[in-house]
Structure formats: structure tokens, C-alpha cells
Amino acid sequence: MAMKRRDLLKKMGLAGVAVAAGCGDDDDTMALDAGMDGAMPELDAATDMGPIDMGPPEPTGPFRHGIASGDPLSDSVLLWTHITTDAASADVDWVVATDPAMSDVVAMGSTTTDANRDFTVKVDVTGLDPATTYYYRFSGEGTMSRVGRTRTAPTGGVDRLRFAVMSCSSFDHGYFHAYRHVSERADIDAVLHLGDYIYEYGPGEYGGVREADPPGEIVTLEDYRRRYAQYRRDGDLQAAHQQHPFIVVWDDHETANNSYRDGAENHDADEGSWEERKAAAFQAYIEWMPIRETETPLQIWRSLQYGDLVELLMLDTRIWGRDEEATQETRTDPERELLGADQEAWLVDRLENGTAQWKILGQQVMFGHFENEADGMPGVYRPINLDQWDGYAAARSRMLDVFETVDDVIVLTGDIHSSWVMDLTPVPHTDGYDPATGDGSVAVEFVTSAVTSPGIVGPIGDTLATIAMEQNSHIHYVNLGQRGYFILDLTADRAQADYFLLDGVQVDEGAQEWAVSYEVPTGVPHASATSGPLPMPGDAPELAPDPPPRPL
């Protein structure tokens, strides 16, 4: 379960710090906003948010939920849309071209959808060229969708790749400014979304800026479908999907808070069977997200190759093989699983036998140690948040052993609504790790902040960040308060993460600024601050025209 605010402050030496409403929270709530998952605390109370902002009228027309693409391969890409109709079924045509005017057509076809898949459409377009930007459009019910833009993966030698890394978009907490900023970039090969794409709570349960639909916690298949439909009517989210392919994994809120294989903190007996709820959440996810469907239910872990430069290893640390959260006494139990034996074996095989230079793990919960010195016990450190890999010590130890034998491993993480950069070392707090040189480190982890979900802002957030770095020398950067994303830029010589953070997520906020950049040289598993951000390439393909209007 998420840690209470007072407990986290106590553990990090801030038990005497008062939390005041005037600490600068950009949600106009107290500085520690509503209940957090991951390493963040829960708020005991919240100030009056005032009337909920209902935003502009919702989009209309058969393609009101936008278009999307995902899981690009070198010769194919998945296209997605939803069609709104009163008919029992609907025929939907699609076309792919090399130009935004849709004049140079390279593929076209037709498909049929119905209520069995909630009138969503998925088309796996094959026979495409590698490393190529394409434009696409759907038509049906006498009208056409907007033009979308996507890109296939490269083959062979690759000079450079750029990915936007994002997570945690709570509709109720504010506006999706980060998605809009990403949609305006023409230099991205794909968006890596690391989960919490939706949240399951009912209105007023977690945030109060915008009102969730349906008006209650989502439990049934129809509930989950309606929540995805609401998110996909948001113009900022539609714009990001319009311009870039998404490569996605889920976290917990696509089912329920702090979920695991056999249950969830936010699932009660009176909400029915967990297995039925999990199956409903999975079906809606597969319907509404641009992810390829597999023959195995609930399996979303997979590999995507980007030539000789990158292999993306997209993991499920939340549902597939995860045991229930541990206690301090059980966290070192060697039998505890986070990935599950089959997924772990697959990951080890890909790490040891993959041919790409950079092995990029896209996953949900923080991998690196986040610990504090125990009261009255100098030199004894204990983890703060057992929802993370800290609660699965044996599983992490096994992976660190593998990382030690494999060059150029980078772990990407979402979940905790904050930005972190750290070296991954089996021996934190000891002379076996040197924070200046990275000696003793075996990989690097970059954690992305949230699109909207709340962090810890103001002086308390700054103080907690400072303490986290002081107590954990392998952690180089922490920003607990600002929302945003980062761009991961990869070449044969180095990987670099450029962090872009927002001034807030309210309707009149959303300006972004570059915050920090960290570089990882090839063969050196150590993150160092560097100048940035890297300039965008000048020859990026043209964006798709007519982006959706902002929901402001």
C-alpha cells in the first residue's frame, strides 16, 4: 500500500515539518496532494478545490476518439481508431501514404468492428519500409478521421534514435499539457508510455480538477471502456497519438491501485472477483490501446528491435508474476517474484543474447535502491517503499548480477510522479560504489515524472529530494514536484536523457522548460550531468496537419 505522509516524513527525518496549504502546490491543494502510489505519500485532507472545470463541449462525429498507432516494427505498424455508430456493426476503411496530403498511397484496406470489441479498430499494416514516416487516415459512417503520422523501426546500422518517455496521466488532476508538448515535436521516433495511462478512481476520490466518467470507481468491462473513451476524447492526448506511435505497458491504475497477480490494495470483496475485474481491465486495455494482441491473455511483455542500436524490452512488473507487497521482514525472501519465472527467464535471455548495443528496459516501478539510515543504527539502511523493486530484493539481486555481465543497460521507470536519475549498483552505501566515477555501478535508471498525477511540491518536496540524495549517493537527481517527461536520445557513443518539466497542470499553466540532462557514455554505466538539451534534428519529417483543439 502507499505510504502515509507522516510515515514518510518520519522515515526521512522530517517528522517535525508541518504541511501547510501555502507550500506552492500547483493543484491549489495542500503540498502533499491526494493519495499517491509508488514512493509518494497519501494526503490526510485536501483544501476546497472549488467547482470542477468541465472544459469545452466534447468532440463529436464518428471518429471523436481520435486515431493512434503503436508497436512499430521495421516492416509494419499497428493503426487504431474507434468509430461511434448506432449500427450493429461498422465498416471502416483505412489508407496509408508517404505524405500528409495522402496523395502517395502505399496501402489501403477495410475492416469491420462491432460491440464485441467496443467498436474499436486495429489494423496491422504490413509491407512497409523501415525507418520511414507514414501518414494514415480512417473513413466510415460517411466521414473521415484526421490524418495521423507514424514511423516504422529501422534495420541494420542506426545512427540516432529519440524517444519521449512518459507516464501517469490522471484526468482528475489537471490538463494533459505534457502530451501537447510532445505532439508538437517532430523529432521523436516513438513515445514510450510506462503505465497509469488511466486511473480507476471515481470523481472526487483522487483529484478534483476535472470529473472522471463513469461517475464511480471503474470495476466492470463497461466501466473500463467508458474511462478509456473519456481519456481519448481529450484533445491533448489525441494530439500526441496523432503524431507519434506509442509503445505502451500498463502499471497498476489500469486495473486498481497497488495491484499484483492475485489482488490489489484498491479491490474489495464487495467489488466481485479479482480475476473477473483483471480480465475486464485487460480486455478494455487491449481494445483501446495501440498494442499488438498476443495469444496469451495478460501478456504485455515483449521486445521491439530498432536496428543494431536499441532493443526495447517492455516489461510487466505489476500483474504478470508479481507477488503481494512484502513487509520489511519478508522483502528478502528468495522465493518472492516480481516478474515471474517465465518473464524473468525471457528477459535474461534477451539481455545476454540480444544483438543491439543499448538494452532499454521499459517498466513500471523504481528499480534502484531508495533507502534511509535506520534510527539509532548508523550504517544500517532500510528501504522506504516496498511497492518498488526494494520489496523484491532477491529478484533485483538476480537482475543486477545479469546487468554486471551486459554492457549498456538502461532502465526506464514511471509510477512515482517524479523525476529521478541514478546509478544501479548492488552495493549502495559501501566503499564498493564510487558516486564520482560510477565504479561499482552496473546500469543506469531514468525515472520520468507524471503527465498530471501529483507529486510533492514546494519546500517539503525540495527537502525530501535533498535528503533522498544525501542518504543514497547513487541517486544523482530528484525532482518531486514538477510534472513532465524526458527525451531519451541514443547514439553509438552515448545515451542522454533531457528532462522537460512544466510550471503546472491547471488550465492556465503548462509552460515547459528544460530542467536537466544526464549522459551515459557507451560502456560506462554511470550517469553524469551534462549540458542540454540536445538540439532537435533539422530534417525531421513533417507533422500531420490539423491537430485536435486544446481542451481549454
C-alpha positions, 0 to 999 in steps of 0.5 A: 500500500502507499505510504502515509505522509507522516510515515514518510516524513518520519522515515526521512527525518522530517517528522517535525515539518508541518504541511501547510496549504501555502507550500506552492502546490500547483493543484491549489491543494495542500503540498502533499496532494491526494493519495499517491502510489509508488514512493509518494505519500497519501494526503490526510485532507485536501483544501476546497478545490472549488467547482470542477472545470468541465472544459469545452463541449466534447468532440463529436462525429464518428471518429471523436476518439481520435486515431493512434498507432503503436508497436512499430516494427521495421516492416509494419505498424499497428493503426487504431481508431474507434468509430461511434455508430448506432449500427450493429456493426461498422465498416471502416476503411483505412489508407496509408501514404508517404505524405500528409496530403495522402496523395502517395498511397502505399496501402489501403484496406477495410475492416469491420468492428462491432460491440464485441470489441467496443467498436474499436479498430486495429489494423496491422499494416504490413509491407512497409519500409523501415525507418520511414514516416507514414501518414494514415487516415480512417473513413466510415459512417460517411466521414473521415478521421484526421490524418495521423503520422507514424514511423516504422523501426529501422534495420541494420546500422542506426545512427540516432534514435529519440524517444519521449518517455512518459507516464501517469496521466490522471484526468482528475488532476489537471490538463494533459499539457505534457502530451501537447508538448510532445505532439508538437515535436517532430523529432521523436521516433516513438513515445514510450508510455510506462503505465497509469495511462488511466486511473480507476478512481471515481470523481472526487476520490483522487483529484478534483480538477476535472470529473472522471466518467463513469461517475464511480470507481471503474470495476466492470468491462463497461466501466473500463471502456467508458474511462478509456473513451473519456481519456481519448476524447481529450484533445491533448492526448489525441494530439500526441497519438496523432503524431507519434506511435506509442509503445505502451505497458500498463502499471497498476491504475489500469486495473486498481491501485497497488495491484499484483497477480492475485489482488490489489490494495484498491479491490474489495470483496464487495467489488466481485472477483479479482480475476473477473475485474483483471480480465475486464481491465485487460480486455478494455486495455487491449481494445483501446490501446495501440498494442499488438494482441498476443495469444496469451491473455495478460501478456504485455511483455515483449521486445521491439528491435530498432536496428543494431542500436536499441532493443526495447524490452517492455516489461510487466512488473505489476500483474504478470508474476508479481507477488503481494507487497512484502513487509520489511521482514519478508522483502528478502525472501528468495522465493518472492517474484516480481516478474515471474519465472517465465518473464524473468527467464525471457528477459535474461535471455534477451539481455545476454543474447540480444544483438543491439548495443543499448538494452532499454528496459521499459517498466513500471516501478523504481528499480534502484535502491531508495533507502534511509539510515535506520534510527539509532543504527548508523550504517544500517539502511532500510528501504522506504517503499516496498511497492518498488523493486526494494520489496523484491530484493532477491529478484533485483539481486538476480537482475543486477548480477545479469546487468554486471555481465551486459554492457549498456543497460538502461532502465526506464521507470514511471509510477512515482510522479517524479523525476529521478536519475541514478546509478544501479549498483548492488552495493549502495552505501559501501566503499564498493560504489564510487558516486564520482566515477560510477565504479561499482555501478552496473546500469543506469535508471531514468525515472520520468515524472507524471503527465498530471498525477501529483507529486510533492511540491514546494519546500517539503518536496525540495527537502525530501529530494535533498535528503533522498540524495544525501542518504543514497549517493547513487541517486544523482537527481530528484525532482518531486514536484514538477510534472513532465517527461524526458527525451531519451536520445541514443547514439553509438557513443552515448545515451542522454536523457533531457528532462522537460518539466512544466510550471503546472497542470491547471488550465492556465499553466503548462509552460515547459522548460528544460530542467536537466540532462544526464549522459551515459557514455557507451560502456560506462554505466554511470550517469553524469550531468551534462549540458542540454538539451540536445538540439532537435534534428533539422530534417525531421519529417513533417507533422500531420496537419490539423491537430485536435483543439486544446481542451481549454 
